[in-house]
Amino acid sequence: MVKAKVASGMYNNASEVIRESLRFMETHEAWIYQIKLDKLRSEVNKGIKHLDRGESVDGRAFFEELNKQ
């Protein structure tokens, strides 16, 4: 794949291909991290809204019931 990129003329050598690939990976990982963080924040906000409306369960009772199952 690296050889093909160099042969295409888009890059002068393999090092350029590798550097560009690593930059892309870094950007992609940051993007995925942000998506996961946004989803987590959304879920936390949903939970807070439920609590504000009084929609909650007793944690101890929940886990006791879960352990019975």
PDB file of N, H, CA, C and O in Angstrom:
ATOM      1  N   MET A   1       0.831  -1.185   0.000  1.00  0.00           N
ATOM      2  CA  MET A   1       0.000   0.000   0.000  1.00  0.00           C
ATOM      3  C   MET A   1       0.884   1.260   0.000  1.00  0.00           C
ATOM      4  O   MET A   1       0.620   2.220  -0.724  1.00  0.00           O
ATOM      5  N   VAL A   2       1.923   1.229   0.819  1.00  0.00           N
ATOM      6  H   VAL A   2       2.137   0.449   1.407  1.00  0.00           H
ATOM      7  CA  VAL A   2       2.828   2.379   0.875  1.00  0.00           C
ATOM      8  C   VAL A   2       3.497   2.574  -0.483  1.00  0.00           C
ATOM      9  O   VAL A   2       3.585   3.696  -0.982  1.00  0.00           O
ATOM     10  N   LYS A   3       3.966   1.479  -1.076  1.00  0.00           N
ATOM     11  H   LYS A   3       3.894   0.568  -0.670  1.00  0.00           H
ATOM     12  CA  LYS A   3       4.608   1.564  -2.392  1.00  0.00           C
ATOM     13  C   LYS A   3       3.653   2.125  -3.438  1.00  0.00           C
ATOM     14  O   LYS A   3       4.052   2.913  -4.295  1.00  0.00           O
ATOM     15  N   ALA A   4       2.393   1.715  -3.364  1.00  0.00           N
ATOM     16  H   ALA A   4       2.068   1.075  -2.668  1.00  0.00           H
ATOM     17  CA  ALA A   4       1.399   2.201  -4.325  1.00  0.00           C
ATOM     18  C   ALA A   4       1.173   3.701  -4.175  1.00  0.00           C
ATOM     19  O   ALA A   4       1.004   4.408  -5.169  1.00  0.00           O
ATOM     20  N   LYS A   5       1.170   4.187  -2.940  1.00  0.00           N
ATOM     21  H   LYS A   5       1.308   3.613  -2.132  1.00  0.00           H
ATOM     22  CA  LYS A   5       0.984   5.623  -2.713  1.00  0.00           C
ATOM     23  C   LYS A   5       2.153   6.414  -3.282  1.00  0.00           C
ATOM     24  O   LYS A   5       1.962   7.452  -3.915  1.00  0.00           O
ATOM     25  N   VAL A   6       3.361   5.918  -3.053  1.00  0.00           N
ATOM     26  H   VAL A   6       3.517   5.075  -2.538  1.00  0.00           H
ATOM     27  CA  VAL A   6       4.543   6.597  -3.601  1.00  0.00           C
ATOM     28  C   VAL A   6       4.505   6.534  -5.129  1.00  0.00           C
ATOM     29  O   VAL A   6       4.784   7.527  -5.801  1.00  0.00           O
ATOM     30  N   ALA A   7       4.162   5.377  -5.671  1.00  0.00           N
ATOM     31  H   ALA A   7       3.935   4.570  -5.125  1.00  0.00           H
ATOM     32  CA  ALA A   7       4.103   5.208  -7.127  1.00  0.00           C
ATOM     33  C   ALA A   7       3.041   6.097  -7.771  1.00  0.00           C
ATOM     34  O   ALA A   7       3.160   6.470  -8.938  1.00  0.00           O
ATOM     35  N   SER A   8       1.998   6.434  -7.002  1.00  0.00           N
ATOM     36  H   SER A   8       1.901   6.131  -6.054  1.00  0.00           H
ATOM     37  CA  SER A   8       0.938   7.282  -7.552  1.00  0.00           C
ATOM     38  C   SER A   8       1.403   8.718  -7.762  1.00  0.00           C
ATOM     39  O   SER A   8       0.763   9.490  -8.476  1.00  0.00           O
ATOM     40  N   GLY A   9       2.521   9.067  -7.135  1.00  0.00           N
ATOM     41  H   GLY A   9       3.041   8.440  -6.555  1.00  0.00           H
ATOM     42  CA  GLY A   9       3.031  10.433  -7.266  1.00  0.00           C
ATOM     43  C   GLY A   9       2.494  11.376  -6.200  1.00  0.00           C
ATOM     44  O   GLY A   9       2.890  12.540  -6.151  1.00  0.00           O
ATOM     45  N   MET A  10       1.601  10.893  -5.349  1.00  0.00           N
ATOM     46  H   MET A  10       1.280   9.947  -5.389  1.00  0.00           H
ATOM     47  CA  MET A  10       1.040  11.752  -4.296  1.00  0.00           C
ATOM     48  C   MET A  10       2.058  12.024  -3.200  1.00  0.00           C
ATOM     49  O   MET A  10       1.974  13.033  -2.500  1.00  0.00           O
ATOM     50  N   TYR A  11       3.023  11.116  -3.054  1.00  0.00           N
ATOM     51  H   TYR A  11       3.091  10.296  -3.622  1.00  0.00           H
ATOM     52  CA  TYR A  11       4.044  11.245  -2.014  1.00  0.00           C
ATOM     53  C   TYR A  11       5.409  11.016  -2.650  1.00  0.00           C
ATOM     54  O   TYR A  11       5.538  10.271  -3.622  1.00  0.00           O
ATOM     55  N   ASN A  12       6.416  11.658  -2.095  1.00  0.00           N
ATOM     56  H   ASN A  12       6.311  12.262  -1.305  1.00  0.00           H
ATOM     57  CA  ASN A  12       7.767  11.518  -2.629  1.00  0.00           C
ATOM     58  C   ASN A  12       8.468  10.252  -2.159  1.00  0.00           C
ATOM     59  O   ASN A  12       9.329   9.714  -2.855  1.00  0.00           O
ATOM     60  N   ASN A  13       8.087   9.772  -0.952  1.00  0.00           N
ATOM     61  H   ASN A  13       7.387  10.209  -0.387  1.00  0.00           H
ATOM     62  CA  ASN A  13       8.747   8.583  -0.423  1.00  0.00           C
ATOM     63  C   ASN A  13       7.873   7.936   0.649  1.00  0.00           C
ATOM     64  O   ASN A  13       6.828   8.465   1.029  1.00  0.00           O
ATOM     65  N   ALA A  14       8.328   6.776   1.127  1.00  0.00           N
ATOM     66  H   ALA A  14       9.177   6.346   0.819  1.00  0.00           H
ATOM     67  CA  ALA A  14       7.559   6.007   2.107  1.00  0.00           C
ATOM     68  C   ALA A  14       7.406   6.774   3.420  1.00  0.00           C
ATOM     69  O   ALA A  14       6.371   6.671   4.078  1.00  0.00           O
ATOM     70  N   SER A  15       8.409   7.527   3.799  1.00  0.00           N
ATOM     71  H   SER A  15       9.250   7.610   3.264  1.00  0.00           H
ATOM     72  CA  SER A  15       8.335   8.285   5.050  1.00  0.00           C
ATOM     73  C   SER A  15       7.169   9.270   5.043  1.00  0.00           C
ATOM     74  O   SER A  15       6.481   9.432   6.050  1.00  0.00           O
ATOM     75  N   GLU A  16       6.954   9.917   3.920  1.00  0.00           N
ATOM     76  H   GLU A  16       7.512   9.785   3.101  1.00  0.00           H
ATOM     77  CA  GLU A  16       5.827  10.856   3.818  1.00  0.00           C
ATOM     78  C   GLU A  16       4.496  10.124   3.984  1.00  0.00           C
ATOM     79  O   GLU A  16       3.582  10.620   4.642  1.00  0.00           O
ATOM     80  N   VAL A  17       4.400   8.953   3.386  1.00  0.00           N
ATOM     81  H   VAL A  17       5.142   8.550   2.851  1.00  0.00           H
ATOM     82  CA  VAL A  17       3.171   8.163   3.503  1.00  0.00           C
ATOM     83  C   VAL A  17       2.932   7.790   4.958  1.00  0.00           C
ATOM     84  O   VAL A  17       1.817   7.921   5.463  1.00  0.00           O
ATOM     85  N   ILE A  18       3.975   7.328   5.626  1.00  0.00           N
ATOM     86  H   ILE A  18       4.880   7.222   5.216  1.00  0.00           H
ATOM     87  CA  ILE A  18       3.851   6.905   7.021  1.00  0.00           C
ATOM     88  C   ILE A  18       3.503   8.093   7.910  1.00  0.00           C
ATOM     89  O   ILE A  18       2.629   7.980   8.769  1.00  0.00           O
ATOM     90  N   ARG A  19       4.170   9.226   7.720  1.00  0.00           N
ATOM     91  H   ARG A  19       4.880   9.317   7.022  1.00  0.00           H
ATOM     92  CA  ARG A  19       3.852  10.418   8.533  1.00  0.00           C
ATOM     93  C   ARG A  19       2.394  10.839   8.346  1.00  0.00           C
ATOM     94  O   ARG A  19       1.696  11.137   9.315  1.00  0.00           O
ATOM     95  N   GLU A  20       1.946  10.861   7.100  1.00  0.00           N
ATOM     96  H   GLU A  20       2.513  10.619   6.313  1.00  0.00           H
ATOM     97  CA  GLU A  20       0.559  11.239   6.820  1.00  0.00           C
ATOM     98  C   GLU A  20      -0.404  10.239   7.453  1.00  0.00           C
ATOM     99  O   GLU A  20      -1.433  10.631   8.002  1.00  0.00           O
ATOM    100  N   SER A  21      -0.079   8.968   7.380  1.00  0.00           N
ATOM    101  H   SER A  21       0.757   8.649   6.934  1.00  0.00           H
ATOM    102  CA  SER A  21      -0.923   7.931   7.978  1.00  0.00           C
ATOM    103  C   SER A  21      -1.012   8.102   9.489  1.00  0.00           C
ATOM    104  O   SER A  21      -2.090   7.975  10.071  1.00  0.00           O
ATOM    105  N   LEU A  22       0.112   8.387  10.118  1.00  0.00           N
ATOM    106  H   LEU A  22       0.988   8.490   9.645  1.00  0.00           H
ATOM    107  CA  LEU A  22       0.112   8.580  11.573  1.00  0.00           C
ATOM    108  C   LEU A  22      -0.688   9.821  11.965  1.00  0.00           C
ATOM    109  O   LEU A  22      -1.394   9.805  12.973  1.00  0.00           O
ATOM    110  N   ARG A  23      -0.588  10.890  11.186  1.00  0.00           N
ATOM    111  H   ARG A  23      -0.014  10.903  10.367  1.00  0.00           H
ATOM    112  CA  ARG A  23      -1.400  12.086  11.458  1.00  0.00           C
ATOM    113  C   ARG A  23      -2.887  11.764  11.330  1.00  0.00           C
ATOM    114  O   ARG A  23      -3.701  12.199  12.145  1.00  0.00           O
ATOM    115  N   PHE A  24      -3.226  11.002  10.302  1.00  0.00           N
ATOM    116  H   PHE A  24      -2.565  10.649   9.640  1.00  0.00           H
ATOM    117  CA  PHE A  24      -4.618  10.604  10.108  1.00  0.00           C
ATOM    118  C   PHE A  24      -5.105   9.771  11.285  1.00  0.00           C
ATOM    119  O   PHE A  24      -6.208   9.989  11.787  1.00  0.00           O
ATOM    120  N   MET A  25      -4.288   8.816  11.730  1.00  0.00           N
ATOM    121  H   MET A  25      -3.392   8.639  11.322  1.00  0.00           H
ATOM    122  CA  MET A  25      -4.674   7.972  12.868  1.00  0.00           C
ATOM    123  C   MET A  25      -4.902   8.821  14.110  1.00  0.00           C
ATOM    124  O   MET A  25      -5.863   8.600  14.847  1.00  0.00           O
ATOM    125  N   GLU A  26      -4.041   9.771  14.340  1.00  0.00           N
ATOM    126  H   GLU A  26      -3.261   9.951  13.741  1.00  0.00           H
ATOM    127  CA  GLU A  26      -4.178  10.635  15.512  1.00  0.00           C
ATOM    128  C   GLU A  26      -5.477  11.436  15.445  1.00  0.00           C
ATOM    129  O   GLU A  26      -6.199  11.546  16.436  1.00  0.00           O
ATOM    130  N   THR A  27      -5.764  11.986  14.286  1.00  0.00           N
ATOM    131  H   THR A  27      -5.178  11.897  13.481  1.00  0.00           H
ATOM    132  CA  THR A  27      -7.000  12.747  14.095  1.00  0.00           C
ATOM    133  C   THR A  27      -8.218  11.854  14.270  1.00  0.00           C
ATOM    134  O   THR A  27      -9.190  12.244  14.916  1.00  0.00           O
ATOM    135  N   HIS A  28      -8.168  10.669  13.700  1.00  0.00           N
ATOM    136  H   HIS A  28      -7.378  10.353  13.175  1.00  0.00           H
ATOM    137  CA  HIS A  28      -9.271   9.725  13.793  1.00  0.00           C
ATOM    138  C   HIS A  28      -9.523   9.319  15.244  1.00  0.00           C
ATOM    139  O   HIS A  28     -10.670   9.270  15.688  1.00  0.00           O
ATOM    140  N   GLU A  29      -8.448   9.028  15.982  1.00  0.00           N
ATOM    141  H   GLU A  29      -7.516   9.067  15.621  1.00  0.00           H
ATOM    142  CA  GLU A  29      -8.597   8.647  17.386  1.00  0.00           C
ATOM    143  C   GLU A  29      -9.197   9.785  18.207  1.00  0.00           C
ATOM    144  O   GLU A  29     -10.027   9.545  19.083  1.00  0.00           O
ATOM    145  N   ALA A  30      -8.787  11.012  17.933  1.00  0.00           N
ATOM    146  H   ALA A  30      -8.113  11.207  17.221  1.00  0.00           H
ATOM    147  CA  ALA A  30      -9.347  12.166  18.642  1.00  0.00           C
ATOM    148  C   ALA A  30     -10.829  12.325  18.318  1.00  0.00           C
ATOM    149  O   ALA A  30     -11.629  12.656  19.193  1.00  0.00           O
ATOM    150  N   TRP A  31     -11.189  12.091  17.071  1.00  0.00           N
ATOM    151  H   TRP A  31     -10.539  11.823  16.360  1.00  0.00           H
ATOM    152  CA  TRP A  31     -12.584  12.191  16.637  1.00  0.00           C
ATOM    153  C   TRP A  31     -13.432  11.130  17.339  1.00  0.00           C
ATOM    154  O   TRP A  31     -14.519  11.433  17.831  1.00  0.00           O
ATOM    155  N   ILE A  32     -12.946   9.900  17.388  1.00  0.00           N
ATOM    156  H   ILE A  32     -12.063   9.654  16.988  1.00  0.00           H
ATOM    157  CA  ILE A  32     -13.671   8.812  18.051  1.00  0.00           C
ATOM    158  C   ILE A  32     -13.814   9.112  19.537  1.00  0.00           C
ATOM    159  O   ILE A  32     -14.883   8.905  20.111  1.00  0.00           O
ATOM    160  N   TYR A  33     -12.754   9.593  20.159  1.00  0.00           N
ATOM    161  H   TYR A  33     -11.886   9.761  19.693  1.00  0.00           H
ATOM    162  CA  TYR A  33     -12.794   9.954  21.582  1.00  0.00           C
ATOM    163  C   TYR A  33     -13.876  11.006  21.823  1.00  0.00           C
ATOM    164  O   TYR A  33     -14.635  10.902  22.787  1.00  0.00           O
ATOM    165  N   GLN A  34     -13.953  12.017  20.957  1.00  0.00           N
ATOM    166  H   GLN A  34     -13.337  12.101  20.174  1.00  0.00           H
ATOM    167  CA  GLN A  34     -14.944  13.083  21.117  1.00  0.00           C
ATOM    168  C   GLN A  34     -16.361  12.543  20.955  1.00  0.00           C
ATOM    169  O   GLN A  34     -17.262  12.944  21.692  1.00  0.00           O
ATOM    170  N   ILE A  35     -16.564  11.648  20.010  1.00  0.00           N
ATOM    171  H   ILE A  35     -15.832  11.322  19.411  1.00  0.00           H
ATOM    172  CA  ILE A  35     -17.889  11.038  19.818  1.00  0.00           C
ATOM    173  C   ILE A  35     -18.306  10.280  21.073  1.00  0.00           C
ATOM    174  O   ILE A  35     -19.440  10.405  21.534  1.00  0.00           O
ATOM    175  N   LYS A  36     -17.379   9.488  21.627  1.00  0.00           N
ATOM    176  H   LYS A  36     -16.457   9.386  21.252  1.00  0.00           H
ATOM    177  CA  LYS A  36     -17.686   8.727  22.835  1.00  0.00           C
ATOM    178  C   LYS A  36     -17.957   9.649  24.014  1.00  0.00           C
ATOM    179  O   LYS A  36     -18.862   9.393  24.807  1.00  0.00           O
ATOM    180  N   LEU A  37     -17.180  10.717  24.134  1.00  0.00           N
ATOM    181  H   LEU A  37     -16.444  10.925  23.490  1.00  0.00           H
ATOM    182  CA  LEU A  37     -17.368  11.676  25.221  1.00  0.00           C
ATOM    183  C   LEU A  37     -18.721  12.376  25.094  1.00  0.00           C
ATOM    184  O   LEU A  37     -19.423  12.551  26.090  1.00  0.00           O
ATOM    185  N   ASP A  38     -19.086  12.772  23.889  1.00  0.00           N
ATOM    186  H   ASP A  38     -18.515  12.629  23.080  1.00  0.00           H
ATOM    187  CA  ASP A  38     -20.388  13.417  23.664  1.00  0.00           C
ATOM    188  C   ASP A  38     -21.532  12.470  24.020  1.00  0.00           C
ATOM    189  O   ASP A  38     -22.520  12.890  24.623  1.00  0.00           O
ATOM    190  N   LYS A  39     -21.403  11.198  23.651  1.00  0.00           N
ATOM    191  H   LYS A  39     -20.600  10.858  23.161  1.00  0.00           H
ATOM    192  CA  LYS A  39     -22.440  10.203  23.975  1.00  0.00           C
ATOM    193  C   LYS A  39     -22.548  10.023  25.484  1.00  0.00           C
ATOM    194  O   LYS A  39     -23.653   9.962  26.023  1.00  0.00           O
ATOM    195  N   LEU A  40     -21.416   9.938  26.166  1.00  0.00           N
ATOM    196  H   LEU A  40     -20.518   9.988  25.728  1.00  0.00           H
ATOM    197  CA  LEU A  40     -21.419   9.798  27.618  1.00  0.00           C
ATOM    198  C   LEU A  40     -22.080  10.993  28.278  1.00  0.00           C
ATOM    199  O   LEU A  40     -22.890  10.832  29.192  1.00  0.00           O
ATOM    200  N   ARG A  41     -21.741  12.192  27.822  1.00  0.00           N
ATOM    201  H   ARG A  41     -21.083  12.322  27.080  1.00  0.00           H
ATOM    202  CA  ARG A  41     -22.358  13.403  28.379  1.00  0.00           C
ATOM    203  C   ARG A  41     -23.861  13.397  28.164  1.00  0.00           C
ATOM    204  O   ARG A  41     -24.623  13.787  29.049  1.00  0.00           O
ATOM    205  N   SER A  42     -24.286  12.957  26.996  1.00  0.00           N
ATOM    206  H   SER A  42     -23.667  12.639  26.277  1.00  0.00           H
ATOM    207  CA  SER A  42     -25.711  12.885  26.693  1.00  0.00           C
ATOM    208  C   SER A  42     -26.423  11.927  27.645  1.00  0.00           C
ATOM    209  O   SER A  42     -27.496  12.240  28.160  1.00  0.00           O
ATOM    210  N   GLU A  43     -25.827  10.767  27.875  1.00  0.00           N
ATOM    211  H   GLU A  43     -24.955  10.513  27.457  1.00  0.00           H
ATOM    212  CA  GLU A  43     -26.429   9.782  28.770  1.00  0.00           C
ATOM    213  C   GLU A  43     -26.461  10.289  30.213  1.00  0.00           C
ATOM    214  O   GLU A  43     -27.439  10.061  30.925  1.00  0.00           O
ATOM    215  N   VAL A  44     -25.413  10.966  30.643  1.00  0.00           N
ATOM    216  H   VAL A  44     -24.619  11.151  30.064  1.00  0.00           H
ATOM    217  CA  VAL A  44     -25.397  11.542  31.993  1.00  0.00           C
ATOM    218  C   VAL A  44     -26.502  12.588  32.123  1.00  0.00           C
ATOM    219  O   VAL A  44     -27.201  12.635  33.135  1.00  0.00           O
ATOM    220  N   ASN A  45     -26.657  13.426  31.099  1.00  0.00           N
ATOM    221  H   ASN A  45     -26.089  13.388  30.277  1.00  0.00           H
ATOM    222  CA  ASN A  45     -27.715  14.442  31.141  1.00  0.00           C
ATOM    223  C   ASN A  45     -29.103  13.820  31.186  1.00  0.00           C
ATOM    224  O   ASN A  45     -29.994  14.333  31.865  1.00  0.00           O
ATOM    225  N   LYS A  46     -29.293  12.711  30.462  1.00  0.00           N
ATOM    226  H   LYS A  46     -28.570  12.295  29.911  1.00  0.00           H
ATOM    227  CA  LYS A  46     -30.580  12.007  30.539  1.00  0.00           C
ATOM    228  C   LYS A  46     -30.834  11.538  31.969  1.00  0.00           C
ATOM    229  O   LYS A  46     -31.937  11.681  32.497  1.00  0.00           O
ATOM    230  N   GLY A  47     -29.798  10.977  32.583  1.00  0.00           N
ATOM    231  H   GLY A  47     -28.902  10.861  32.154  1.00  0.00           H
ATOM    232  CA  GLY A  47     -29.935  10.507  33.961  1.00  0.00           C
ATOM    233  C   GLY A  47     -30.263  11.627  34.924  1.00  0.00           C
ATOM    234  O   GLY A  47     -31.093  11.467  35.818  1.00  0.00           O
ATOM    235  N   ILE A  48     -29.613  12.755  34.739  1.00  0.00           N
ATOM    236  H   ILE A  48     -28.938  12.885  34.013  1.00  0.00           H
ATOM    237  CA  ILE A  48     -29.878  13.913  35.600  1.00  0.00           C
ATOM    238  C   ILE A  48     -31.319  14.379  35.434  1.00  0.00           C
ATOM    239  O   ILE A  48     -31.982  14.709  36.418  1.00  0.00           O
ATOM    240  N   LYS A  49     -31.806  14.407  34.206  1.00  0.00           N
ATOM    241  H   LYS A  49     -31.268  14.139  33.407  1.00  0.00           H
ATOM    242  CA  LYS A  49     -33.198  14.811  33.959  1.00  0.00           C
ATOM    243  C   LYS A  49     -34.167  13.838  34.624  1.00  0.00           C
ATOM    244  O   LYS A  49     -35.179  14.257  35.186  1.00  0.00           O
ATOM    245  N   HIS A  50     -33.867  12.557  34.565  1.00  0.00           N
ATOM    246  H   HIS A  50     -33.045  12.217  34.108  1.00  0.00           H
ATOM    247  CA  HIS A  50     -34.721  11.562  35.232  1.00  0.00           C
ATOM    248  C   HIS A  50     -34.738  11.813  36.740  1.00  0.00           C
ATOM    249  O   HIS A  50     -35.795  11.783  37.370  1.00  0.00           O
ATOM    250  N   LEU A  51     -33.566  12.059  37.307  1.00  0.00           N
ATOM    251  H   LEU A  51     -32.707  12.083  36.795  1.00  0.00           H
ATOM    252  CA  LEU A  51     -33.499  12.323  38.745  1.00  0.00           C
ATOM    253  C   LEU A  51     -34.266  13.592  39.106  1.00  0.00           C
ATOM    254  O   LEU A  51     -34.957  13.634  40.124  1.00  0.00           O
ATOM    255  N   ASP A  52     -34.144  14.625  38.275  1.00  0.00           N
ATOM    256  H   ASP A  52     -33.582  14.591  37.449  1.00  0.00           H
ATOM    257  CA  ASP A  52     -34.866  15.881  38.533  1.00  0.00           C
ATOM    258  C   ASP A  52     -36.377  15.674  38.519  1.00  0.00           C
ATOM    259  O   ASP A  52     -37.110  16.382  39.209  1.00  0.00           O
ATOM    260  N   ARG A  53     -36.845  14.698  37.726  1.00  0.00           N
ATOM    261  H   ARG A  53     -36.250  14.123  37.165  1.00  0.00           H
ATOM    262  CA  ARG A  53     -38.285  14.404  37.670  1.00  0.00           C
ATOM    263  C   ARG A  53     -38.693  13.406  38.749  1.00  0.00           C
ATOM    264  O   ARG A  53     -39.861  13.028  38.842  1.00  0.00           O
ATOM    265  N   GLY A  54     -37.731  12.982  39.559  1.00  0.00           N
ATOM    266  H   GLY A  54     -36.782  13.290  39.483  1.00  0.00           H
ATOM    267  CA  GLY A  54     -38.036  12.026  40.621  1.00  0.00           C
ATOM    268  C   GLY A  54     -38.085  10.590  40.147  1.00  0.00           C
ATOM    269  O   GLY A  54     -38.598   9.719  40.849  1.00  0.00           O
ATOM    270  N   GLU A  55     -37.561  10.338  38.970  1.00  0.00           N
ATOM    271  H   GLU A  55     -37.145  11.045  38.399  1.00  0.00           H
ATOM    272  CA  GLU A  55     -37.567   8.993  38.404  1.00  0.00           C
ATOM    273  C   GLU A  55     -36.255   8.299  38.780  1.00  0.00           C
ATOM    274  O   GLU A  55     -35.261   8.380  38.057  1.00  0.00           O
ATOM    275  N   SER A  56     -36.275   7.628  39.904  1.00  0.00           N
ATOM    276  H   SER A  56     -37.082   7.562  40.491  1.00  0.00           H
ATOM    277  CA  SER A  56     -35.061   6.923  40.329  1.00  0.00           C
ATOM    278  C   SER A  56     -35.451   5.639  41.046  1.00  0.00           C
ATOM    279  O   SER A  56     -36.615   5.423  41.385  1.00  0.00           O
ATOM    280  N   VAL A  57     -34.464   4.805  41.264  1.00  0.00           N
ATOM    281  H   VAL A  57     -33.519   4.981  40.988  1.00  0.00           H
ATOM    282  CA  VAL A  57     -34.667   3.569  42.015  1.00  0.00           C
ATOM    283  C   VAL A  57     -33.637   3.518  43.124  1.00  0.00           C
ATOM    284  O   VAL A  57     -32.580   4.143  43.044  1.00  0.00           O
ATOM    285  N   ASP A  58     -33.963   2.763  44.161  1.00  0.00           N
ATOM    286  H   ASP A  58     -34.822   2.255  44.227  1.00  0.00           H
ATOM    287  CA  ASP A  58     -33.027   2.575  45.251  1.00  0.00           C
ATOM    288  C   ASP A  58     -31.891   1.681  44.761  1.00  0.00           C
ATOM    289  O   ASP A  58     -32.125   0.552  44.329  1.00  0.00           O
ATOM    290  N   GLY A  59     -30.677   2.181  44.827  1.00  0.00           N
ATOM    291  H   GLY A  59     -30.487   3.098  45.178  1.00  0.00           H
ATOM    292  CA  GLY A  59     -29.520   1.452  44.316  1.00  0.00           C
ATOM    293  C   GLY A  59     -29.301   0.130  45.013  1.00  0.00           C
ATOM    294  O   GLY A  59     -29.041  -0.880  44.359  1.00  0.00           O
ATOM    295  N   ARG A  60     -29.401   0.119  46.316  1.00  0.00           N
ATOM    296  H   ARG A  60     -29.612   0.940  46.847  1.00  0.00           H
ATOM    297  CA  ARG A  60     -29.181  -1.113  47.077  1.00  0.00           C
ATOM    298  C   ARG A  60     -30.213  -2.169  46.674  1.00  0.00           C
ATOM    299  O   ARG A  60     -29.863  -3.327  46.450  1.00  0.00           O
ATOM    300  N   ALA A  61     -31.471  -1.771  46.583  1.00  0.00           N
ATOM    301  H   ALA A  61     -31.755  -0.830  46.765  1.00  0.00           H
ATOM    302  CA  ALA A  61     -32.532  -2.714  46.209  1.00  0.00           C
ATOM    303  C   ALA A  61     -32.323  -3.226  44.786  1.00  0.00           C
ATOM    304  O   ALA A  61     -32.550  -4.402  44.506  1.00  0.00           O
ATOM    305  N   PHE A  62     -31.897  -2.357  43.908  1.00  0.00           N
ATOM    306  H   PHE A  62     -31.712  -1.401  44.136  1.00  0.00           H
ATOM    307  CA  PHE A  62     -31.648  -2.745  42.520  1.00  0.00           C
ATOM    308  C   PHE A  62     -30.593  -3.845  42.448  1.00  0.00           C
ATOM    309  O   PHE A  62     -30.791  -4.863  41.785  1.00  0.00           O
ATOM    310  N   PHE A  63     -29.468  -3.632  43.137  1.00  0.00           N
ATOM    311  H   PHE A  63     -29.307  -2.804  43.676  1.00  0.00           H
ATOM    312  CA  PHE A  63     -28.389  -4.615  43.078  1.00  0.00           C
ATOM    313  C   PHE A  63     -28.736  -5.903  43.815  1.00  0.00           C
ATOM    314  O   PHE A  63     -28.276  -6.976  43.423  1.00  0.00           O
ATOM    315  N   GLU A  64     -29.528  -5.822  44.861  1.00  0.00           N
ATOM    316  H   GLU A  64     -29.902  -4.951  45.179  1.00  0.00           H
ATOM    317  CA  GLU A  64     -29.980  -7.030  45.534  1.00  0.00           C
ATOM    318  C   GLU A  64     -30.831  -7.868  44.599  1.00  0.00           C
ATOM    319  O   GLU A  64     -30.678  -9.088  44.532  1.00  0.00           O
ATOM    320  N   GLU A  65     -31.733  -7.209  43.876  1.00  0.00           N
ATOM    321  H   GLU A  65     -31.858  -6.219  43.931  1.00  0.00           H
ATOM    322  CA  GLU A  65     -32.585  -7.915  42.920  1.00  0.00           C
ATOM    323  C   GLU A  65     -31.753  -8.480  41.777  1.00  0.00           C
ATOM    324  O   GLU A  65     -32.000  -9.596  41.320  1.00  0.00           O
ATOM    325  N   LEU A  66     -30.786  -7.727  41.321  1.00  0.00           N
ATOM    326  H   LEU A  66     -30.586  -6.820  41.692  1.00  0.00           H
ATOM    327  CA  LEU A  66     -29.919  -8.179  40.241  1.00  0.00           C
ATOM    328  C   LEU A  66     -29.139  -9.413  40.680  1.00  0.00           C
ATOM    329  O   LEU A  66     -28.992 -10.354  39.900  1.00  0.00           O
ATOM    330  N   ASN A  67     -28.644  -9.426  41.898  1.00  0.00           N
ATOM    331  H   ASN A  67     -28.763  -8.662  42.531  1.00  0.00           H
ATOM    332  CA  ASN A  67     -27.888 -10.567  42.394  1.00  0.00           C
ATOM    333  C   ASN A  67     -28.751 -11.818  42.514  1.00  0.00           C
ATOM    334  O   ASN A  67     -28.254 -12.933  42.358  1.00  0.00           O
ATOM    335  N   LYS A  68     -30.045 -11.639  42.792  1.00  0.00           N
ATOM    336  H   LYS A  68     -30.450 -10.733  42.920  1.00  0.00           H
ATOM    337  CA  LYS A  68     -30.961 -12.782  42.888  1.00  0.00           C
ATOM    338  C   LYS A  68     -31.129 -13.459  41.523  1.00  0.00           C
ATOM    339  O   LYS A  68     -31.304 -14.675  41.437  1.00  0.00           O
ATOM    340  N   GLN A  69     -31.075 -12.676  40.498  1.00  0.00           N
ATOM    341  H   GLN A  69     -30.933 -11.688  40.568  1.00  0.00           H
ATOM    342  CA  GLN A  69     -31.276 -13.198  39.141  1.00  0.00           C
ATOM    343  C   GLN A  69     -30.053 -13.939  38.710  1.00  0.00           C
ATOM    344  O   GLN A  69     -30.008 -14.462  37.596  1.00  0.00           O
TER     345      GLN A  69
END
